[in-house]
């Protein structure tokens, strides 16, 4: 149901612009990113080949997007991945993770990677602690 999905995403993302919504398709923006969606019906399902990346700064933002996108039938997965109630995959990733994993000190980066691999929702303080040693 494309109109239900657009209404849901509008409730999750503060900066949403809706251009067109009808029973067949929608054109809208989430946080400045333009999307065109078609109502594919029950025959066509989402899979992990497509996911959307949400880059956040704080644990509050991680928690907000995680709880909103997993609500009403969404599913938690590993390493910051989740599926929303429509089956669309999202990655909720704090910028700290990218900083830590790209550190030239591979021991620090590897500690962060090992901690992150055990997580579902990313917990920034656990990343911080792994990075610090």
C-alpha positions in Angstrom: 0.0 0.0 0.0 2.1 2.9 -1.3 -0.1 5.6 0.3 0.2 3.9 3.7 4.0 3.6 3.3 4.4 7.3 2.4 2.3 8.3 5.4 4.4 6.1 7.6 7.7 7.5 6.3 6.4 11.0 6.7 5.7 10.3 10.4 9.3 9.0 10.8 11.3 11.6 9.0 10.9 15.2 10.0 11.8 16.7 6.6 9.4 15.2 4.2 7.8 16.6 1.1 5.1 14.8 -0.7 4.6 15.6 -4.4 2.2 12.8 -5.6 0.4 10.0 -3.9 -2.3 7.8 -5.4 -3.3 4.1 -5.3 -0.5 3.2 -7.9 2.5 5.4 -7.2 4.0 8.2 -5.1 6.8 10.8 -5.5 8.2 12.2 -2.3 11.3 13.4 -0.5 12.8 12.2 2.7 15.5 14.5 4.2 16.2 15.9 0.7 16.4 12.5 -1.0 13.8 12.1 -3.8 11.9 8.8 -4.1 9.5 7.4 -6.7 7.5 4.4 -5.3 5.2 2.0 -7.1 2.6 -0.2 -5.5 3.9 -3.6 -6.6 1.3 -5.6 -4.7 1.8 -8.8 -2.8 3.8 -10.5 -5.7 6.8 -8.3 -5.4 8.7 -8.2 -2.0 11.6 -6.2 -0.8 14.8 -8.0 0.1 18.2 -7.0 1.5 19.6 -6.2 -2.0 18.2 -2.7 -1.4 18.6 -0.9 1.9 18.6 2.8 2.9 21.4 4.2 5.1 20.5 6.7 7.8 23.6 8.5 9.1 23.2 9.9 12.6 25.3 11.7 15.2 23.8 10.7 18.5 22.4 7.7 20.4 19.2 9.7 20.7 18.9 9.7 16.9 19.8 6.0 16.7 17.1 5.2 19.2 14.6 7.4 17.5 14.9 5.9 14.0 15.4 2.3 15.4 12.2 2.4 17.4 10.1 4.2 14.8 11.2 2.0 11.9 10.8 -1.3 13.8 7.4 -0.3 15.2 4.2 -2.2 14.2 5.8 -5.3 12.7 9.3 -4.2 11.8 12.2 -6.5 12.6 15.6 -5.9 14.2 18.6 -7.5 12.5 22.3 -7.3 13.0 24.9 -4.6 12.9 22.5 -1.6 12.7 20.2 -3.2 10.1 16.5 -3.5 10.4 13.4 -4.0 8.3 10.4 -1.8 8.6 6.8 -3.0 8.6 6.8 -2.9 4.8 9.9 -5.2 4.6 12.2 -2.4 3.5 15.7 -2.7 4.9 17.4 0.3 6.7 20.8 0.8 8.2 20.9 3.2 11.2 24.6 4.1 11.5 26.2 6.6 13.8 29.1 8.6 12.2 31.3 7.4 15.1 31.3 3.9 13.6 32.7 5.1 10.3 35.4 7.2 12.1 36.4 4.3 14.3 36.5 1.7 11.5 38.6 3.9 9.3 41.2 4.5 12.0 44.7 3.6 10.8 45.3 1.8 14.1 43.9 -1.5 13.0 43.8 -2.9 16.6 41.4 -0.1 17.6 39.3 -0.5 14.5 39.2 -4.3 14.9 38.0 -4.0 18.5 35.2 -1.7 17.3 34.3 -4.1 14.5 34.1 -7.1 16.9 31.8 -5.2 19.3 29.6 -4.0 16.4 29.2 -7.5 15.0 27.5 -8.6 18.2 25.0 -5.7 18.2 21.6 -5.3 16.7 20.9 -1.6 17.3 24.2 0.2 17.5 25.1 1.5 20.9 27.6 4.3 20.6 29.0 4.1 24.1 29.9 0.4 23.5 31.7 1.5 20.3 33.5 4.3 22.3 34.6 1.8 24.9 35.9 -0.7 22.4 37.8 2.1 20.6 39.4 3.3 23.8 40.5 -0.3 24.7 
